[in-house]
């Protein structure tokens, strides 16, 4: 795995974790949704740099190799 690919997979995992945290309490979610803009930008940029934009199959394979627990998440 190349460094750019690792960075893309790590950025996605951070985005996923931030999204889960922001949406964990439906009453507070509207307050936290704007905080997702930065992790989304980070993940988008990392995907572009790694050449993984539009290549979801390869990308999610990389994510699963870094975080095997995601294998059962439907990705």
N, C-alpha and C positions, 0 to 999 in steps of 0.2 A: 504494500500500500504506500502510495506517495504522500509526502507531507501535506500537499494541498488537499488530497482526498481525506486524510485524517482530520484536517482542520474543518472540512465541510461536514463530515459526519459528527464531529464534536459540536459544531455550531448548531446542527439540527437537534442534537440531544439537549443542548441548553435551551433551544427554543421550545422544544416539547415540554421540558420541565417547567419553564417559565409560564407556558400556556396552561399547564395543569394547575400550577399555583394560582394563577390569575383567575381561573374559572372554578376553583375549588369551593368557593362560597358564592352562590348565585346572587346574593344580596350585594356583595362587594364587587362583583365582576366588572360592572360599568366603571368603577374607579380605577381598576388595574389594567383594563384592556389597552389604554394608550401606552402603557409601559412595555408592550410587546413590540412596538415599532423598532426599537433598537435590535433586539434579537432577530427579528425578521430580516432587517437590513444586513445583519452580520451573516445570517444563513444564506441569503440570496447572493451576496458577494463571494462567499466561500464556495458556493456551488459553481458560480461562473469561473472563478479562478481554477477550480479543479476540473473544469470541462464536464461537469455532471448535470448542468441544466438540461432538462428534457430527457435525461437517462435515469429514470427512477429505479429501474430494476437493478442496475449496477450500484446506484447510490444506496438503496436500502440494504443491499448485500453488505456494503461497507459498514453501514450503521449496525447491522446485526453482528458483524464480526467484532465491533467495539463494545456492543451492549447486547449480549445474547438474550437477555430477558425480553427484548423487543420482538423476538421471533414469534411469540404468541399474540402479538398486538394487532394482527391483521395487515401489517405492512409487508 
